[in-house]
């Protein structure tokens, strides 16, 4: 049976639609993959002022959409789990025969020779990748301002940052230019932008999704994450991407549970309400924005009204999370970024007279100020005279944080916290104060230090109309439990 022609504006609101609704619209001839792609391409053009996309795969996306429409017509039973899902990918995720630069001049013109495992699995399930989006340089930042392509702007208020480092991934969904986006989360880089942009942001357990093809910032922290309009789409994306990978020795070989298309009853024994912990000292900290504090306590009361137990607990290591995190991640960055030397690939200076100047000038010209700062910090903490005082001590603190976190999660199902202590701030405000920017990650870093899954959910806007997010953390590999609980809260 031929597909119906469809010339009108799409009858579904793509910005607020889950994949299940899009798929239903396609199957009932309300629209086609080709029309959906064209709609998103129009939205991309309309949102150029937000500086979301570094590169749009326009012709490629159109061609793939036509092929998928033909596949549905010829054999409807053969379509993949992500049929009709249009995705953007952060500019740190490799896609074969496409450029990837990590928002840095050091990789100017570099084309990837292979695809990330996550990308391959998405394409195998009939997803459409529409383009690569901006990010903080090498994922180092909380504002999306350190990119060599300039800052991405928050669609809720273009004078505000979208968060970072996956800021453009969040805005690409927020502005309705795609259905879902892939980001990476080293210390909150998916969840903080999700909160600033009113999206769902999911960071899985460390090792749940292969890091093969993800340009490394800090290898023991990095994890591919998901930004979407709905918990259901985050669950579906996770189900497709997760699982063992021979190319990543740190990737878990635990069986992948089906997260999608489940009806929530209760992930908890006996159908009881959830038992949730929060840090009272953190919520009452003088640095907490009053609007976010009020919204968080209001949300806690709503949870209690729905039969959940929400109790304050002590977390005595909160003040040590950020210092330990930045010692460890900068140390790993110093090692990981040593490969960008002007010799093997990427930018090479034209001003060198000898091999030493090639290294020095290529890296000086190629890296931005924030990346240089973190490389120097990392090199310092790894140096012979300071290794034990900083790096070894930070690893010990990391273990204390992991142990205390897991201890809390033995008694409680989830840990609740604001995703960020403040709403999105003005572009340029933190540019000269990196310490203030680092402290914005205070509530998200814990999940990366402990290697546990976490999700940020939108809970409305503040008095200025800026989105606010709430975060839930669960124990290792409890994504299904976390996602089902999150889906119940909508």
Phi, psi and omega per residue, in radians:
X1 nan 2.231 -3.116
X2 -1.208 2.608 3.077
X3 -1.241 2.526 3.098
X4 -1.227 2.504 2.981
X5 -1.282 2.618 -3.041
X6 -2.569 1.771 -2.992
X7 -1.757 -0.266 -3.057
X8 -1.349 2.966 3.004
X9 -1.062 2.551 -3.126
X10 -0.937 2.396 -3.091
X11 -1.493 -0.012 3.109
X12 -1.975 2.593 3.118
X13 -1.538 1.719 -3.006
X14 -1.104 -0.506 -3.098
X15 -1.125 -0.525 -3.050
X16 -2.036 0.488 -3.042
X17 -2.017 2.415 3.058
X18 -1.502 2.930 3.134
X19 -1.056 -0.659 -3.121
X20 -1.052 -0.653 3.125
X21 -1.272 -0.683 3.084
X22 -1.093 -0.787 -3.129
X23 -1.092 -0.689 3.106
X24 -1.109 -0.709 3.116
X25 -1.119 -0.660 3.114
X26 -1.182 -0.798 -3.067
X27 -1.204 -0.409 3.120
X28 -1.736 0.295 3.041
X29 1.116 0.424 3.039
X30 -1.390 -0.428 3.134
X31 -2.805 -3.138 3.115
X32 -2.366 2.902 3.066
X33 -1.037 -0.707 -3.129
X34 -1.063 -0.754 -3.136
X35 -1.209 -0.613 3.090
X36 -1.120 -0.798 3.117
X37 -1.060 -0.775 3.123
X38 -1.080 -0.653 3.083
X39 -1.079 -0.801 -3.141
X40 -1.156 -0.649 3.102
X41 -1.097 -0.638 3.066
X42 -1.134 -0.746 3.127
X43 -1.136 -0.626 3.087
X44 -1.077 -0.767 3.139
X45 -1.129 -0.690 -3.128
X46 -1.204 -0.381 -3.070
X47 -1.876 0.363 -3.133
X48 -0.971 -0.579 -3.092
X49 -1.135 -0.279 3.132
X50 -1.508 -0.190 3.092
X51 1.004 0.923 -3.094
X52 -1.473 -0.924 -2.972
X53 -1.679 2.343 2.971
X54 -1.466 -0.667 -3.134
X55 -2.605 2.324 3.100
X56 -1.875 2.220 -3.139
X57 -1.560 1.078 -2.951
X58 -1.063 -1.029 -3.068
X59 -1.151 -0.682 3.128
X60 -1.095 -0.763 -3.137
X61 -1.150 -0.702 3.111
X62 -1.100 -0.773 -3.132
X63 -1.097 -0.771 -3.132
X64 -1.133 -0.687 3.135
X65 -1.073 -0.738 3.114
X66 -1.110 -0.732 3.117
X67 -1.098 -0.681 3.137
X68 -1.221 -0.662 3.071
X69 -1.063 -0.704 3.112
X70 -1.162 -0.671 3.117
X71 -1.079 -0.745 3.117
X72 -1.115 -0.693 -3.132
X73 -1.172 -0.716 -3.067
X74 -1.366 -0.663 -3.059
X75 -2.650 1.431 -3.075
X76 -0.993 -0.472 -3.096
X77 -1.370 -0.139 -3.039
X78 -1.683 -0.040 -3.051
X79 -1.261 2.624 -3.086
X80 -1.414 3.027 -3.104
X81 -1.110 -0.451 -3.074
X82 -1.909 0.433 -3.133
X83 -1.001 2.155 3.121
X84 1.563 -0.068 3.130
X85 -1.425 2.104 3.103
X86 -1.734 2.192 -2.949
X87 -2.188 2.470 2.903
X88 -1.849 2.680 -3.137
X89 -2.187 2.441 3.119
X90 -1.134 2.561 -3.060
X91 -1.324 0.625 2.951
X92 -2.228 0.117 -3.071
X93 -1.973 2.159 -3.030
X94 -1.319 2.446 3.105
X95 -2.420 2.033 -2.984
X96 -0.889 2.326 3.120
X97 1.154 0.329 3.059
X98 -2.146 2.644 3.127
X99 -1.237 2.612 3.005
X100 -2.553 2.240 -3.011
X101 -2.280 -0.122 -3.093
X102 0.972 0.522 3.126
X103 1.109 0.486 -2.998
X104 -2.261 2.514 3.053
X105 -1.176 -0.411 -3.084
X106 -1.122 -0.409 3.117
X107 -1.943 0.384 -3.138
X108 -0.960 2.151 3.096
X109 1.451 0.012 -3.096
X110 -1.318 2.330 3.106
X111 -1.980 2.290 -3.100
X112 -1.263 2.445 3.118
X113 -1.573 -0.124 -3.108
X114 -2.662 2.931 3.090
X115 -1.806 2.546 3.002
X116 -1.026 2.591 3.104
X117 -0.981 -0.709 3.129
X118 -1.054 -0.725 3.130
X119 -1.138 -0.777 3.132
X120 -1.032 -0.702 -3.116
X121 -1.233 -0.600 3.076
X122 -1.152 -0.802 -3.130
X123 -1.129 -0.616 3.128
X124 -1.120 -0.393 3.125
X125 -1.807 0.373 2.976
X126 1.287 0.513 2.981
X127 -1.332 2.808 3.092
X128 -2.083 2.134 3.106
X129 -1.670 2.083 -2.999
X130 -1.681 -0.298 3.116
X131 2.959 3.006 3.057
X132 -1.877 2.483 -2.985
X133 -2.025 2.762 -3.056
X134 -1.079 2.823 3.073
X135 -2.881 2.848 2.983
X136 -1.028 2.545 -3.068
X137 -0.993 2.145 -3.086
X138 0.895 0.556 3.093
X139 1.112 0.422 -3.121
X140 -1.822 1.652 3.130
X141 2.747 2.839 -3.131
X142 -2.132 0.321 -3.033
X143 -2.387 -0.199 -3.014
X144 1.105 0.489 3.119
X145 -1.799 -0.200 -3.069
X146 -1.530 -0.012 3.119
X147 -1.143 2.520 3.072
X148 -1.230 -0.207 3.119
X149 -1.597 0.033 -3.118
X150 1.603 2.948 -3.053
X151 -1.303 2.555 2.904
X152 -1.541 2.558 -3.080
X153 -1.883 2.599 -3.138
X154 -1.311 2.214 -3.112
X155 -1.159 -0.415 3.101
X156 -1.226 -0.528 3.112
X157 -2.827 1.802 -3.053
X158 -1.081 -0.162 3.058
X159 -1.471 -0.100 -3.083
X160 -1.848 2.711 3.040
X161 -1.289 2.729 3.076
X162 -1.656 0.057 -2.987
X163 1.532 3.056 -3.109
X164 -2.776 2.977 0.084
X165 -1.527 -0.185 -3.129
X166 -1.542 0.694 -3.067
X167 -1.086 -0.777 -3.124
X168 -1.217 -0.514 3.049
X169 -1.063 -0.759 3.117
X170 -1.150 -0.769 -3.106
X171 -1.190 -0.548 3.132
X172 -1.074 -0.595 3.067
X173 -1.421 -0.761 -3.135
X174 -0.990 -0.727 -3.096
X175 -1.487 0.027 3.068
X176 1.295 0.533 3.141
X177 -1.653 -0.113 3.080
X178 -2.858 2.976 -3.137
X179 -1.526 -0.664 -3.065
X180 -2.500 2.689 3.067
X181 -2.351 2.563 3.016
X182 -1.653 2.286 3.021
X183 -2.192 -2.996 2.997
X184 -2.312 2.601 -3.034
X185 -2.287 1.904 3.112
X186 -1.792 -0.594 3.107
X187 -2.603 0.346 -3.100
X188 2.247 0.218 -2.972
X189 -1.255 -0.160 2.964
X190 -1.770 -0.743 -3.007
X191 -1.302 -0.712 3.140
X192 -1.123 -0.801 3.037
X193 -1.071 -0.618 3.092
X194 -1.042 -0.736 3.128
X195 -1.159 -0.766 -3.106
X196 -1.178 -0.414 -3.049
X197 -1.963 0.036 3.090
X198 1.308 0.544 -3.120
X199 -1.917 2.993 2.922
X200 -1.546 2.263 3.115
X201 -2.237 2.134 -3.051
X202 -2.051 2.167 2.974
X203 -1.941 2.017 3.131
X204 -1.297 3.046 2.983
X205 -0.965 2.488 3.062
X206 -1.004 2.218 -3.130
X207 1.609 -0.072 -3.138
X208 -1.263 -0.654 3.066
X209 -2.010 2.349 -3.138
X210 -1.011 2.436 3.058
X211 -1.634 0.062 3.124
X212 -1.103 2.123 -3.104
X213 1.616 0.042 3.029
X214 -1.733 2.080 3.133
X215 -1.078 2.218 -2.957
X216 -1.371 2.384 2.901
X217 -1.863 -1.182 3.095
X218 -2.300 1.824 -2.880
X219 -1.096 -0.497 -3.128
X220 -1.538 0.054 3.128
X221 -2.098 -0.615 -3.004
X222 -1.016 2.457 3.023
X223 -2.699 2.342 3.049
X224 -1.164 2.371 -3.134
X225 -2.267 3.118 -2.966
X226 -2.257 2.372 3.019
X227 -2.097 2.255 -3.044
X228 -2.676 3.016 3.043
X229 -1.433 -0.403 -3.013
X230 -2.370 2.668 3.049
X231 -1.119 -0.653 -3.111
X232 -1.049 -0.710 3.138
X233 -1.230 -0.623 3.064
X234 -1.080 -0.716 3.127
X235 -1.111 -0.753 -3.132
X236 -1.142 -0.768 3.122
X237 -1.073 -0.757 3.135
X238 -1.082 -0.749 -3.133
X239 -1.040 -0.693 -3.113
X240 -1.260 -0.730 -3.016
X241 -1.470 -0.493 -3.013
X242 -1.232 2.795 3.034
X243 2.164 2.867 -3.062
X244 -1.021 2.615 3.140
X245 -2.564 2.144 -3.127
X246 -1.125 -0.315 -3.114
X247 -1.537 -0.067 -3.125
X248 -2.360 1.850 -3.096
X249 -1.193 -0.333 3.134
X250 -1.561 -0.065 -3.113
X251 -1.383 2.315 -3.091
X252 -1.216 2.520 3.066
X253 -1.741 0.236 3.093
X254 -1.108 2.496 3.110
X255 -1.021 2.526 -3.131
X256 -1.599 2.131 3.101
X257 -1.350 2.622 3.051
X258 -1.314 2.063 -3.124
X259 -1.710 -0.408 -2.977
X260 -1.584 2.792 3.040
X261 0.969 0.649 3.087
X262 -1.884 2.494 3.100
X263 -1.639 2.140 -3.072
X264 -1.270 2.204 2.924
X265 -1.981 -1.180 2.973
X266 -2.941 2.289 3.078
X267 -1.411 0.066 -2.993
X268 -1.930 2.581 -3.056
X269 -0.975 2.286 3.062
X270 1.272 0.167 3.137
X271 1.230 0.310 -3.122
X272 -1.233 2.889 3.027
X273 -1.210 2.785 -3.137
X274 -1.298 2.659 3.044
X275 -1.914 2.041 -2.944
X276 -2.158 2.350 3.094
X277 -1.820 2.625 2.969
X278 -2.516 2.823 -3.097
X279 -1.725 1.805 -3.090
X280 -1.092 -0.677 -3.128
X281 -1.109 -0.538 3.128
X282 -1.285 -0.771 -3.111
X283 -1.186 -0.462 3.139
X284 -1.737 0.236 3.115
X285 -1.198 2.457 -3.125
X286 -1.077 -0.352 3.128
X287 -1.442 -0.077 -3.117
X288 -1.343 2.285 3.049
X289 -1.061 2.313 -3.053
X290 -1.108 -0.657 3.133
X291 -1.146 -0.728 3.112
X292 -1.203 -0.697 3.087
X293 -1.017 -0.839 -3.136
X294 -1.104 -0.773 -3.138
X295 -1.113 -0.649 -3.138
X296 -1.174 -0.790 3.115
X297 -1.157 -0.618 3.061
X298 -1.104 -0.694 3.127
X299 -1.154 -0.685 3.091
X300 -1.054 -0.741 3.123
X301 -1.115 -0.648 3.101
X302 -1.149 -0.660 3.077
X303 -1.082 -0.748 3.116
X304 -1.111 -0.684 3.132
X305 -1.120 -0.428 -3.135
X306 -1.611 0.173 3.029
X307 1.655 0.156 3.122
X308 -1.626 2.607 3.079
X309 -1.651 2.142 -3.134
X310 -2.210 2.045 -3.013
X311 -2.285 2.553 3.051
X312 -1.335 2.501 3.047
X313 -2.336 2.807 3.091
X314 -1.580 2.367 3.003
X315 -2.286 1.620 -2.950
X316 -1.263 -0.134 -3.086
X317 -1.729 0.124 -3.014
X318 -0.984 -0.734 -3.087
X319 -1.235 -0.229 -3.105
X320 -1.734 -0.140 -3.063
X321 -1.084 -0.918 -3.064
X322 -1.133 -0.854 3.113
X323 -1.012 -0.783 -3.130
X324 -1.136 -0.727 -3.139
X325 -1.038 -0.806 -3.081
X326 -1.313 -0.442 2.986
X327 -1.151 -0.836 -3.053
X328 -1.256 -0.772 -3.089
X329 -1.225 -0.648 3.103
X330 -1.196 -0.605 3.071
X331 -1.077 -0.790 3.132
X332 -1.193 -0.631 3.096
X333 -1.112 -0.716 3.121
X334 -0.986 -0.707 3.127
X335 -1.296 -0.852 -3.064
X336 -1.110 -0.653 -3.049
X337 -1.503 0.008 3.093
X338 -1.169 -0.348 -3.132
X339 -1.243 -0.326 3.134
X340 -1.567 1.524 -2.938
X341 -2.126 0.062 -3.124
X342 1.444 0.010 -3.099
X343 -1.806 -0.898 -2.963
X344 -1.495 -0.683 -3.139
X345 -2.879 2.930 3.104
X346 1.393 -2.780 -3.038
X347 -1.166 2.374 3.012
X348 -2.279 2.277 -3.117
X349 -1.086 2.599 3.058
X350 -1.719 0.079 -3.005
X351 -1.897 0.132 -3.015
X352 -1.524 2.509 3.062
X353 -1.851 -0.252 3.121
X354 -2.663 3.050 -3.039
X355 -1.091 -0.630 -3.140
X356 -1.151 -0.660 3.105
X357 -1.240 -0.525 3.053
X358 -1.028 -0.872 3.126
X359 -1.059 -0.933 -3.005
X360 -1.124 -0.872 -3.053
X361 -1.307 -0.611 3.104
X362 -1.080 -0.791 -3.134
X363 -1.247 -0.632 3.100
X364 -1.111 -0.759 -3.127
X365 -1.314 -0.584 -2.991
X366 -1.465 -0.607 -3.090
X367 -1.609 2.541 3.056
X368 -1.475 3.071 -3.012
X369 -1.085 -0.743 -3.096
X370 -1.183 -0.711 3.114
X371 -1.138 -0.741 3.091
X372 -1.054 -0.732 3.137
X373 -1.039 -0.780 -3.094
X374 -1.275 -0.605 3.066
X375 -1.100 -0.775 -3.128
X376 -1.164 -0.693 3.076
X377 -1.087 -0.766 -3.127
X378 -1.151 -0.700 3.098
X379 -1.127 -0.652 3.121
X380 -1.119 -0.840 -3.064
X381 -1.258 -0.280 3.084
X382 -1.646 -0.073 -3.083
X383 -1.231 2.742 -2.997
X384 -0.980 -0.686 -3.078
X385 -1.375 -0.232 -3.027
X386 -2.224 -0.006 -3.081
X387 -0.982 -0.899 -3.102
X388 -1.208 -0.652 -3.084
X389 -1.207 -0.541 -3.069
X390 -1.987 -1.124 -3.014
X391 -1.135 -0.875 -3.137
X392 -1.072 -0.747 3.136
X393 -1.108 -0.719 -3.141
X394 -1.132 -0.627 3.073
X395 -1.139 -0.635 3.091
X396 -1.153 -0.729 3.098
X397 -1.118 -0.681 3.111
X398 -1.039 -0.724 3.116
X399 -1.124 -0.711 3.091
X400 -1.070 -0.721 3.128
X401 -1.143 -0.763 3.104
X402 -1.054 -0.831 -3.076
X403 -1.129 -0.755 -3.134
X404 -1.182 -0.668 3.111
X405 -1.102 -0.832 3.140
X406 -1.135 -0.580 3.097
X407 -1.097 -0.784 3.101
X408 -1.080 -0.716 -3.079
X409 -1.352 -0.114 2.952
X410 -1.336 -0.498 -3.127
X411 -1.691 -0.525 -3.085
X412 -2.074 2.672 3.112
X413 -1.323 -0.668 -3.072
X414 -2.499 2.746 2.956
X415 -1.951 2.254 -3.114
X416 -1.848 2.486 3.053
X417 -2.791 2.715 2.932
X418 -1.051 2.554 3.094
X419 -1.195 -0.655 3.127
X420 -2.412 2.555 3.114
X421 -1.287 -0.192 -3.139
X422 -2.422 2.792 2.967
X423 -1.347 -3.138 3.128
X424 -1.025 2.406 -3.124
X425 -1.850 3.028 -3.106
X426 -1.130 2.494 3.015
X427 -1.024 2.294 3.125
X428 1.641 -0.250 -3.044
X429 -1.120 -0.682 -3.062
X430 -1.714 0.046 -2.990
X431 -1.037 -0.620 -3.101
X432 -1.780 0.169 -3.121
X433 -2.356 1.300 -3.077
X434 -1.068 -0.544 -3.136
X435 -1.111 -0.737 3.097
X436 -1.086 -0.677 3.105
X437 -1.141 -0.727 3.129
X438 -1.082 -0.673 -3.102
X439 -1.199 -0.305 3.103
X440 -1.154 -0.275 -3.130
X441 -1.621 0.186 -2.946
X442 -1.010 -0.576 -3.094
X443 -1.617 -0.289 -3.101
X444 -1.640 -0.487 -3.033
X445 -1.109 -0.532 -3.086
X446 -0.960 -0.734 -3.107
X447 -1.110 -0.621 3.117
X448 -1.309 -0.663 3.099
X449 -1.104 -0.630 -3.105
X450 -1.626 -0.193 3.123
X451 1.269 0.438 -3.055
X452 -1.809 2.835 3.115
X453 -1.376 2.639 3.120
X454 -2.641 2.648 3.130
X455 -2.396 2.423 3.041
X456 -1.845 2.310 -3.124
X457 -2.119 2.447 3.090
X458 -1.278 2.387 3.128
X459 -2.210 0.468 3.098
X460 1.974 -2.872 -3.100
X461 -2.168 2.758 3.044
X462 -1.459 -3.030 -3.052
X463 -1.137 -0.364 3.109
X464 -1.612 0.085 3.117
X465 1.440 0.218 -3.142
X466 -1.596 2.395 -3.089
X467 -1.103 2.636 3.085
X468 -2.213 2.486 3.127
X469 -2.147 2.676 3.036
X470 -2.093 2.529 -3.060
X471 -2.062 2.433 2.994
X472 -2.122 2.373 3.058
X473 -2.029 2.532 3.099
X474 -2.250 3.025 -3.134
X475 -1.265 2.914 -3.072
X476 -0.949 2.343 3.074
X477 1.107 0.391 3.070
X478 -1.798 0.682 3.129
X479 -1.064 -0.723 -3.099
X480 -1.070 -0.812 3.105
X481 -1.059 -0.750 -3.133
X482 -1.150 -0.783 -3.107
X483 -1.188 -0.693 3.128
X484 -1.153 -0.681 3.090
X485 -1.150 -0.763 3.123
X486 -1.070 -0.703 3.132
X487 -1.132 -0.573 3.112
X488 -1.175 -0.473 -3.048
X489 -1.370 -0.240 -3.041
X490 -1.168 nan nan
